[in-house]
Amino acid sequence: MSLWTKAQQLQGEALRQVQAVYGEHFPIEVRHFLAPWIESKIMSDVDPDNPQHEQYAASVVGALIQELESKAQALTNEEFFLTKIKLQGAAEMFRQRYSQNPLGLLRIIRHCLGTELKLVQQAENMSLGMSSNPAALLPDASGEILQQLDILRQRTQETSEDLRRMEQEQEAFALEYHELTKIQANLTHLQNQAPSQQKNDFEKQLRIKKEMSEHKLNVKVLAELLQMRMALAEKHKETLMLIENLQARVLDDELIRWKREQQLAGNGVPFHSNLDSIQEWCEGLAEIIWLNRQQIKEAERLRAKFPIMQANNTDHVPALNTQITQLLSSLVTSTFIIERQPPQVMKTNTRFTAMVRLLVGGKLNVHMTPPQVTVSIISEQQANTLLKNDKMAKGEASGEILNNTGTMEYQKASRQLSVSFRNMQLRKIKRAEKKGTESVMDEKFSLLFQSKFSVGGGELVFQVWTLSLPVVVIVHGNQEPHAWATVTWDNAFAEPGRTPFVVPEKVPWSQVAETLSTKFRSATGRALTESNQRFLASKAFRNPNLQLPLVGPEAGNLMLTWSQFCKEPLPERNFTFWEWFYALMKLTREHLRAPWMDNTIVGFIGRKQTEDLLKQCLRGTFMLRFSDSELGGVTIAWVGDSSEVFMLQPFTSKDFAIRTLADRVSDLKHLIYLYPDIPKDQAFGKYYTPFTDSQTPTNGYVKPLLVTHVPGWSSGGGNLETGSYPPTPQGFYNPQSPEASMGRDTPSVHSATSETVHSRQVDGRSTYIIL
């Protein structure tokens, strides 16, 4: 038995809940006529909250629309005429509303099915066993919000009918009152005539008729008109309360959560944007608010036309008008958002982009007179002033931005009103005076987006603005690491509702470790392990013997300060913890990503622990670890005879631009096993640069090959006929890697890159040509 068949057998309140979950967003007729298809397709493993499933979701939505249209065409009986129109309308609505947001429709259907499943299970007190993951079908926020919007639409329709009836009653009252004035006019006319029996009888009739009319009007006023007015005002009051609660949920919970997730995405946290769904909710609210506002204004007009009031009764209509206008203003100003943030580390005289969007612009027809958006850059202090006063002094800014104006455009297919700034450029920046150890990379700015537009034919005018995430402005590439430290700390530890752009001076290490792991995974493809995080903790706290619990209540007791994070140099070094970490992340992203993802690089491990581990291994076993002394350096440690461990002088990005890590490992023949016992060709073979001996000389020259060797351990030359040395990318050759002037913990074995030339037969002679 299908889920829908069981849902139809529910009784009482359970059945009413099933009916309530369907509405304009997903008509119950669609559920009924496509029940088997929906349950076979939608109750699958597709995750509506996973953007990677969007392509599959689009195919499901397309198939659903086709099924709907086919079903509608098949309904030929006259008794199904209205149902046929309903299904065709639903198909067209799905096509217009969800073609660009297929996951949104699947999310709605999942919510409906989840509600049915929950109610059926409650009724049967047992599992249906229809889904491998019933929890995934439980009602979610999206479905609940859509359900509440449908309830509000229904209430709005009811108050619209109440208002129409009240207007009809008021018109009937006007007719009755007109008749009363005619009676009164006749009585006045009779009083001017000569007395007679006929006059007396007619006057008596008129007075009786007048009394009856007055009584009827009094009853209509007290028992009908006033009661209808008070009842309508009370209904509007309840509706506004429901709107206010739902709007708070959408704006203060869902939209704020989206903004927070957008900020965390700046640190590499996966961002599953549901902005299209939020726009759908905001558009629903805008429509409902606008309709209720029109009703309240009409009620106010009717009240002014017949200003009748009962003693001791308060007129709520003016207050309702003020409240509904405030709700609309809050909705409009809150939904002017930055969909694509500008870069948070911004270099002067460098092109950058951003996009802003008005979520309710299409619904309120703002695009009929497209508004302009202006962008300026402001300081932290100016941002504070703006939040306090809700306005900026004209012309006040902290810099000059080129191409900083744009006109919002409406995309009919996606119903989005937005503007994309594609060619902005920061030309100048005004900085505040620095205090103490502050640097320009600690200073935060923000981009201010402003616009002005009207709705309702100029009835309401809105001035809207929104601030970007904090931006650090640099003028040189060497300022980038510290700037990213400022941005990373702000993105990770900014608290809701903060004063711009205040962040805590110290935070629990567990939160710092999670942030570093997230950034490293985003940049390199693999997160940090627990042992990696322990090593980083000992590094950050300058304590090699630090025993750190990563879980439990004690894990949150250890606090890392901003100064320890990126201000204070590491012991006996001229760089900070963050500079060291950032350089390694950059090196791994650019040159070591694949080996790191394959776990062939241990990386974050100390020298002593490396020696202890390798001493227990076979001769020729090696390990790759990040250098403590070299910024952005990776070293090879290996065990030689008598279990003695050697460390190769670190390689940096300059070295890997000449020859890859895998090729260098291949060059060094004394490296046999990757720790603990993996043959190196098995670990690195797929990364070796292929070698072919069929390349013909160019311009009479033979290209030389550069290979790595360690004096005393491996030969600088090699037998190219056997392919022992694969070729290397052509690049800058620097045998001193890294610079000899950099300080080190202990002496390291120095590697060099030698040049090998292959012999070829040229014009019948064996010739060696050296570049």
N, C-alpha and C positions, 0 to 999 in steps of 0.2 A: 504494500500500500504506500502510495506516494506521500510525501510530507504535506502537500497541499490538500490531499484527500483527508488526511488526519486533522489538518488545521480547520477544515470546514465542519468537522464533527465536534469541535469545541463548543462549549455552552457558556452563556452568561457573559461575565466580565472578560473571560479569556478570549471569547470570540470578538468582543468589542475592541479589545486591544489589538487583535490581528487586523481588524478593519481600520483602526486608527493609524496603523503604521504605513498604510498606503495613502496616496493622494496625488496631487498634480505632478510631483517629482517622479512618481512611479505608479501609474494607475492600477487599481486592483484588477481591472479587466485584462490587462496584459499578463498579470500573474495567473489568472484563471485559464485563459486560452492557450498560454504557452507553458503551462506547469511542467510537463515532462521535460521539455527542452531546457527550461531554466534550471531545473534541478540536476540535469545531467551535465550542463556546461558550467554553471556558476559555482556549484558545490565541488569544484576541483581544487587543485593545489595552487592556483594563481593567487598571489598575494596583492591585494589592491594598494597596499602601502609600499610596495617595492617598485621603484621606477624602472627596473630592468624588465618587468613584466608588461610594460606599457604596449609594446608591439603586439604581444599576444592578446592583451586586453582590447586593443583596437580591432583585431580580427573577430573577437567574440562579440563586441558591440555591433560591428558591421553585419555579422551573421544574425544577431538578434533583430536588427532592423529589417533584414530580408525576411526572416520568419514572420515578423509582424505584418509586413505588407502582403506576404503570401496568404496568411491567415485571414486578413481583411478581405482579400479578393475572393476567398473561398466562401465567405458568408454572403450567400445570395438570397436567403429568405428575407421577406419583408420584416419579420419580427426581430431580425438582427441588424436592421438598418442603422439604428443609433449606435450599436456596439461597433459596427463596421467603421463609422465615422470616428469613434473614440480611438480605435486601434490605429487608424491612419494618422490621426492627429498625434498620437503617442510616438509613432515611428518618425514623423517629421520633427517633433520636439527633441527626440533623442539625437537625431542627425544634426540639428542646429546646435544643441546645447553640449553634447558630449563627444562630438567628432574630434575635438581638440583636447578632450579630457576624458578618455575612455575609462581610466581607473576610477574617476569620480562616480560614474554610473555603476561600475561593479561594486564599489564601496556601498552604494545605496541598496543595491539588490542583496548584497551580503547581509546588511543590517536587517532588511525585511525577512530574509530566510532565517537569520539568527533569532529574531523575535519569535517567529513561528516555531522553530525548533525548541526554544526554551519553554514556550507555553505548552507545546505538545508533550515534552518530557515531564513537565510539572504535572500535567493531567494524567499521564500514564505512570508516573513515578518510576520510569525506567528509560534506558538509553535506546534511541532508535537504531544506532549503529550505522547510520547512513553516511557519516563523514569520518574520515580517519582523524580529523582534528576538529571536533565539535566546538572547542573553545574559540576557534578562529571565526566561527559564525555568530558569536554572541554580539548583542547590540553594541555599537561603538558610538563615539561622539558624533560622527558625521550623521549617522542615521537618527540619533536622538534630536539633533539640531533641526534636521529637515522635518522631523515629526512635529516639533514645536512650531516651526514656521507654518506648517499646514494647519495646526490648531489656530494660530493667529490669523491666517487667511480666512478660516471659517468664521471666527469671531468678527472679523472685519466685514465679511459678507452679511452677517446677522445684523450688525449695527447699521450697515447701509440700508437694509430693509426696514429696520426700526426708524431710521431717519426719514425714509420715504413715507412710511405710515404716519409719522408725526407731521410731516409737511401736508399730507392729505387731510389730516384732522384739523390742522391749522387753517387750511383753505376752506374746509367745511364750516369751521368756526367763523371765518370771515363772511361767508354767505349768510349764516344765521344772524350775525351781527348786523349785516346790511339789511336784512328783513326787519330787525328790531328798530333800526333807524327809520325805516319807512313807516312803521307803526307809530313811532314817536312823532314823525312829521305829520301823519294824518291826525293824530290827537291834537297837535298844535293848531292845525288848520280848523278842526271842529270848534276849538275854543273861540275862534273869531266869528263863528256863525251865530245866528239868532237861535235862542232856545226853542226846542221842540221835542216832542216825544220821540220822534224818529231819530233826532240827533242824540238824545239821551241813550236810546237803545244801542245805537251804533257805537257811541263812545264807550258804553259798558262792555260791548263785545271787544272793542279794541284794547281796553284796559286788561281784560281777561287774557287776551291773546298776548299782550305785552308781558304780563306777569309769567305766563307760561314760557314765553321766549327767553325772558331774563333767567328764569329758573333753569331752563335747558342749557343756556350759555354758562351759568355758574357751575352747573354739574360738569359740563364739558371742560371748563377751565380747571376745576379742582380735581375732578375724578379722572380726567383723561389727559389734557394737555400738560398740566403741571407734573402729573405722575409719569407721563411719557418722557418729559424733559429730564426729570430726576433719574429715571431708570436708565435713559440713554447716557447721561453724564456718568452714572455709576459704572455702566458697562465700559465706557471709554476709559474710566479711571482704572478699572481692572486690566483692560487690554494694555494700557500704557505701562502698568506695573510688570506685566508679562514681557512686553517688549524690552523694558529696561533690564530685566533679569537676563533675557536671552542675549541682548546686545552686550551686556557686561561679559557674558561667557564667551562670545565670539571675539570681542575686541580685547578684553583684559586677560583672557586665558589663551584662546587659540591663536590670535594674531600676535600677541606678545611671545608665545611659545615659538611661533614661526620666526620671529625676529631674533630670539635667543639662539635658535638652531642655526639661523643664517650666520650669526656671529661666531658660533662654535665651528662652523664650516670653514671659517678663516684659519682655524688651527688644524684642519684636516679631518674633522668629524664628519662622517657621511651625512649628507643633507637630503632628506626625502621631502621635497617641497610639496605642500598641499595648498598652495596659494590659489589655485583655480577653485578648489572647494570653498576656501574662505571667501573668495569673491562671490561665489554662488550664494553663500549664506548672507553676505552683506547686501547683495542685490535684493534678496528676499526681504531683508529688514527694511531697506530703503523703500521698496514698493509698499510694504505694509504701513510704514510710518507716513509716507506721503498720502496714502488713501485715508488713513485715520486723521491726518491733519486737515485734509479737505473736508472730511465729515464734521470735524469740530468747528471749522470755520463756517460751514453751512448751518450748523446748529446755532452758532453765534449770530449769524444773519437772521435766522428765524426768531431768535430771542429778541433781537433789536427791532424786528418788525412788529412783534407783539410783546412789549416789555411787561409781562405779567409775572409777578412774584408772590409767593406765599410767605407770610410772616415767619420769622425765625428759620428760614431756609437759605442756605448759602449758595450762591451761584458759582459752580465749579468750572464753568466753561472757560473763562479767561485764564485761570490757572492751568487748565488742561492744554490750552493753546500754547502757553509759554513752555510747558513741559515737553510737548511733542516737538516744538521747534528746537528746543535744546537737544533733544535726542537726535534729531536730524543733523544738527550742527556737529555734535560729537561724532556721529557716524561718518560724516563727510570728511572732517578734519583728521580723523584717526585712520582713514583708509587711503590717505595720500602717502604712499610708501615707496621705498627704494627697492625695486625688484633685483637689480644687479648693482652691487656696491662698487664704488670706485676702489682702486688699489689702496690698501692700508699703509703700504710703504710707497710714498709718492716722490718720484725724482723730478726736480724742476726741469722745465724745457723738454719734457717727455710726454708723448701722447698717451691719454688714458680714456676710458669709457665708463659709462654708468647708465642706468635706466630707472626711471620712476614711473609709477602707475597709480591711477585713481580707480580703486576697485568698484566704486559705485558710479563712475562717470557715464557708462553706457546707459544704465537704468534711469538716471536723472537727466539724460539727454544733454549732458554738458558739452558733448562733441558738436552740438549744433552751432555753437560759437566756440571753436577750439581755443582753449586757454594756452597762454605762454608760460613756460617755466624758466626761471633764472637761477643760476648756480653761483655761489660765492663761497669763499673759504673763511672760516672764523676760528678764533682761538678758543681755548678752554674757558677763559674768563668771559668771553663774549657769548659762548654757549650757555653759561650759567645765567647771564643777564637776560638772554632770550627766553629761557625757561621761566624766569621770575616775572618778566614783563609781558611775555607773549608777543613781543615785537622787537625789531632791530632798528637802530637809528639809521636813517637813510644814508646810503653810501658807506656805511661802516663795514669794513672787511679787513682781513689780515693778509691779503695777497691779491694778485691779479690773475684771472683765469681767461684764456682765450676760448672762443667758441662756446660761451657759457649760457646761451639762450637757445631754446627749442620750443616748438609747438607740438602739443599733444595730438596724436592721431588715433582714430578709432578703427580697430580691425573688426569688421563685421563677423567674420567666421568665428573668432575667439571671444568676441564681445569685450575686448580689452581696449581701454583708453590709456595710452602710454606715450612716452617720448624717450628715444634712445639718443644719448649724447655720445657720438663716436670719435670726435676729434678734439676733445678738451685738452688743454695744456696749461700747466701752472708756470707762469712767467716769473712772478716775483712773490716773495714771502716776507712778512714782517714778524719778527720773533720778539718774545718777551725777554726781559732781563733774567739772567740765570742766577740761581742762588746755590751756594755751597758746591756740591759735586754734580749739580745738574749739567746736562749736556743738551745739545740741540736734538739728539736722538731720544731724549726723555720727553720732549715737548709734544703735546698732542693737539691736533687741529681737527676740524670737522667740516665737511662740505654741507652747506645750507641750500636746500632746494625750496624755492618759493613760487607760488602761483596765486592767481585771483580769477574767480569766475562767478557766474550767477546761475541760478536755477529758477524754474517756474516763471520764465519770461521776465527775468530781472527782479522778481519778487524778493528773492533772498540772494545776498552777495556773500561769498565766502573768501576769506584770505587764508590760505593753507600753507604750511611749511613742514619740512621734516629734515632731520639731521642724519648724516651718514655715520657709520661706525668711525671710531677714532682713527685719524690719519697721522702718520709721522712723515715729515717732509725732509728729504735728504738732497744734497747737491753733488755727492760723490759716491761711487760704488762701495768704497771702504767703510761708509757709514751704515751700510745695509744690515750687517749682523746685529748691531746694537739696536737699530730701529725695529728689527723683527723681534727682538727680546721684549721691547716695550709693547708691541702689538700682541704678541703671544700671551704675555702676562695679563693684558687688558681683556682679551677675548676669553681667556680661561676663567678669570676670577672676578669679572665685573658682576656686581650684585644688582638685582632688580630694583628699579626706581632710584638708582644712585644719583648723586650730584655729579654732573659731567666734570671730568672723567675719572672720578675717584676710584682707586683700587686699594685693597688691603696691602699693608707693608710686608706682611708675612702670611704664609698659608701652609697648611699641612703638607708634608712631603708626599703623602699618598696622592694628593691632587696634582702636585707637580709631576710626579712620575707618570700618572695617567696622561697628562697633557703631553709630555715628552714622547711617550709611547705612541700616542695618536699622531703627532706630527711626523715622527719617524716612519710610521706605517704609511701615512699619506704620501710622503716623499719617496719612499724606497720600496713599498709593497709588503713589508713585514713588520709587525709590531715588536716591541722589546719584550724579552722574556723576564721572568722574575729575577734571574741571576744578573741580567743586564741592568735591571733597575736597582738591584743591591749595589752593584759596582758604581752606578751613577750617584747613588746616595752617598757612598763613601767619598766620591770625588767632590760632590757639591758641599758636603759638610767638612771637607778637608780632614777626614779621619779614615785612614786605610783599614783600621780595625773595627769600624762601626758595625755593630750587630743590630740589624734593623728588621723588626717584624713588619711584613707587608700587609698582614691582615690582623683583625682584632682591634680592641680599643686602644692598645698602645701604639698602633700604627699612626693614629692621628695626633699623637702627642708631640711628635717631632716637627717643628715648624722651620721652614726655610724662608729666609728674608730675601727681599728684592736685591739687597746689596750683595748677599752671597750668590744670588742667581746670576747677576750680570755686572756687578760693579767692582767687587774685590778680586784682584788677580789670584790665581791659584798659587799655592806655595812654590817658590823658586821658579815661577813662570811670569811672563809678561802678557798673559792673556787670561780672560775670565772663564768661568765654567761654561757660560752660554756660548762664548766665542769658540771654545774647544768643541762643544757639542754641535754647534751649527756648522762648523767646518767639516766635521765627520759626516753629518747628514748630507751636506752638499756633495762631498766626495762620493758617498755611496749612491746618491741619486744619479750623478752624472757618469760614474765609471764602474760601480760595483753592484748595481741593482740586481742583476740576475744571480750572481753568486751569493749575494746576501739573502735573496729569497729562497735559494736552495740550501741555506744553512751551511754553506761551505766556509763562511767567515764567522768566527766566534765574535770578533770585534771587541766588545766591552768586557775586557778581562785584564787584570793586573799582571805586571811582569813576574812577580813572585809566584802567583798561582799558575801562570803559564809554565814556568820552569818546573814546578812541582808535578804538574800533569805530564809534561813531556819526558821527564827523567824516568818515568815508568814505562816508556814506550820503546819500540824497536828503533834502531838507528835509521835515520832518514825520515822519521815521522815529523811532520811540521804542522804549524797552526798559524792562522792569520788573525792578528789582533790590531786594534787601533792604537796608534802611538800616544803616549802620555805627554811627550815633550814637543811633538811636531803638530802644528795646526793642520788638520786635514791630511794626516799621514797614516798609512797602514804598513805594518811591518810583518815580516815572516820570521817566526821562531822555529828552529829545528834542533833535533837532537843528533849529535855526532857520536864519535867513538867515546867509550867510557862514560856514556850517559851525560856528556857535557852538552849544555843547551846554548845555542848561539842565536843572536838577534840581528837580522839584516837591517841596515839603515833604512828608515821608512821611505816608502814611495808616496808621492803626492800626485795631484791631478796633472801637473806638468809631465811627470813620467808616464802616466797612463794615456796622455795625449800622443805620446810617441809609440808606446807598446802596451798592450792590454795586460791586465793582471794575469789572466790565464796563460797568455803566451810567455810571460816572464816566469811563471811557475814551470811551464814546459821547458824553458831554456835551462833551468837549474837542475842538472841531472842528479844531484845529491839529494834532492827532495823526492821521496819515494811514496810515502803514505800521508794522506791528510788525516789529521787526528780524528779518531783514535787509530784506525787501521784501514782506511779506505784508499785503494790505489789512486794516485793522483790523476791518471788518465780517465778513470771512471768518474771522478768528481769534476774535473775541469775539461775533459776531452771535447764536450759539445761546444765549448767556448773558444777552442783554438781557432786561429785564423787559418783557413785552408791554404795549402801550398801547392802550386802547380809549376812545373818546369817547362811549360810550353810558351811562356811569354817571350815575344820577340823584342829585340833591342829597339829603342826609340831614338832616332837621330844619331845612331851609331853608339849609343851608350847602353850599358847594362846597369840596372838599378841595384844598388847594394842593399843588404839586409842588416838591420840592427838587432843584435841579440844581447841578452843579459847574462853576465857571468860574474862569479865571485872568485877573485884571485885565490889560488890555492885549493879551490873546491871544484871548479869546472873550467873547461877550456873555453877560451874566447871564440875560437873558430868552431866550425861544425861541418859535418859531412852533408852537404845539401843534396847530394845525389840520393841519399836515403831519406831525405825529408825530415831530418832531425830538428831543424830549425825552421819553423813556419815563418812566413813573411810578416812584415809589420806595416801598419799604416805609415805613409810618408808624413813626417812632421819635424818639429824642432828638436834638435839633438842637444842634450845637456847632460854630460856625464856626471856632473856633481848634483846628485839628487838625494835629499834636499839640500838647501844651502848650508854650507859648512859652518856658517856663523851662528846657526841656531843651537841653543843649549840642549844638552841631553842628560838623561839620568846616569847612564853608564855607556862606555864605548860600545859601538855596534860594528858588525862586519859590514864593510862598504861594498856595494855592488857597482858594476860599471856596465856600460852598453858598448859593445864592440861592433865593428863593421865587417860583414862577411860578403865576399863577392863570389858569384858562381862563374865557372869557366864555360865559355861557349866557343863553337867553331864559327869564326868569322872569316869569309873569303878563303876557306880551306885551311885556316890557321887557328891554333888554339891561342886565344888572346884574352888577357885579363885587363879589364877596363875599370878604373877606380874613379868615382865622382870626386 
